[in-house]
C-alpha cells in the first residue's frame, strides 16, 4: 500500500509541475496561428520525424527534424534569419575616392587592396562574379563591381538604392 502512495505522489509531482523545471524561457500558453502545429508545442512532432523540443521520441535525430538542445539544459537555438528583429547584413564600405581609383582592366586583388575589403558577393552568373560595396561618403549609394572568370574587372557601376 505504501508503494502505491509513493508512486502516486511522484506522478502527481511530475504532472503538476512541482518538480524542478527549467523556467528560463517558458513556452507560450497559446501558439500563434501557425499551420505547422509545432510552433508553440515543445512535444509536437516536426515534419522530419523528430521532436521540436530537442527530444528523440519517435524519429529522433535520425529523422532529421529534431532541434538540438544545448548540453547545459537551455532552450533550443533559434535558426538564423527567423526573427522579426533580424538586422540586415552590413555591406563593406569604400569612399568615392577609392571608387574613382578603380579603373581599366584591374584585378580582383588590386580592387581589394584599394577598397580595404573584398566586398559582398551578390551574384554569380556564367562565371562572372558581382561584388557590392556601400559608399562611406553617402550611405544611400552602392557600388557593384563585376569580375570575369580570370579575376579581371569587366564593369563597375554606382547607383542609389
N, C-alpha and C positions, 0 to 999 in steps of 0.2 A: 504494500500500500504506500509506503514511503517513497518507493521508486516512482510510482505513478505521479505523486505530488511533485517530486523533484523534476521529472520530465515536463510536467505541465507548467511549472514555474519557469523553467528555462525557455520553453517555447513561448510563453506569454511575454517574457522579457524580450526575446528576439523579435516577436511580431509587433509589439507595441513601440519599439524603438528606444527602449530604456537602455539597451546595450550600447557600448561605446561606438560612436559614428564619426565619420569624417564630415564635419559641418562647415568646412572652408567655403565651399560653393554648393549650396543646396540646390537641388533640381527644382525647376519651376513647377508650381502646382498644376498649371494647365499649359499644355504645349500650344504654340502659335498654330494658326490654321495652315498646317503643312501636310500635304497628302502622302508624304513618305511614311509616316507612322512611327518614326524613330527620333523625331526632333527633341521631345521632352521626356521620353521614357528611356531610362538607362538600361532597362532589361529587354527592350524591344529588339527583335531580330533584324539586323541590317540586310539590305538586298544581297550582299555577298555571302551570307550564311552565318557570319559571326554575330556578336552582340555589340551594340553601340557603347555599352558601358565598360568595355575592356575585358569582359569575361569570355569564357570559351564554351558556354553551353551550346550544344547543337553542333554548329560548324566550326567554331573556334578560329584560331589564326589560320588554319589550313584552308578555310573557306574564303579568305582574302578580304573579308569585310569588317574585321574587328579593329576598333580603335585601340591603340596601345596605351596602357596606363603606366605612368612613371613608377619606378621602384619604390619611391617614398610614400606611396599610397595617395598621391594627389589626384587631381582630376585629369581627364584625357586632354591632350593638346588640341586646340582648335586649328583646323587647316588654314594655311596661309591664303590671304585674299578673300576670306569668307566673311569678314566683318564689315559692318556698315561704316565704321570709322577708319577704314584702311586708308593710309596715306599713299598718294601716288609716288612712284619711284622718282627720285631726284636725278635729273639728267646731268651729265658732265657739262662744264661750262667753259666758254672761251670768250675772249674780248673781241671787239670789232677789229682791232689792230692785228690780232692773231689770225682772224678770218682773212684779212687783206694780204697777209704773208703767204697764204696757201694759194699758189699759182702754178699753172702749167702741169706737166706730167710729173707730179710729185708722188713719192712712195708713201705707203701707209705708215712706216716707221718715222718718216720725217714729219708727217702730219701729227703723229702722236707726240713728238718732241716739241713741236710748235705749240700745240694746244695744251700739253701737260697731261693728257689722258687720251684713251683710245676711243672715247665716245660710246654711245649705247647702240648696239646692233639692233636695228629695227626692221630690217628686211634682207632677204637673200633670194635673188631670182636669177636663174640662168648663170650662176657663177659670179654674179655681181653682188656685192655686199653694200648695204646702205647703213651709215652710222649717223647718229643725230647728236647735236650739241645744243645747249641753250646759251644765248648771249648774256654775259655778265652785265654789260652796259645797259641793255634793255631786255628784261626778262620775258617780254611777250614775243620776242623774235627768236627763231630757231634756225639752225644750220644743218642741212643734210649734205653729206659727202658720200659719193658712190665710188667704189673701187672695183676694178676688173679682177679677173681671176689671178692675174700676175701681181696684184697688190699695188697697181698704179691707179691714181685718181683719174676717173673719167669725167666726172662733173661735180659741181658744188652748187648749192642754192641757199639763199637766205629768204626766209618767209616769216610772216606773222601768224600766230595761232589765235 
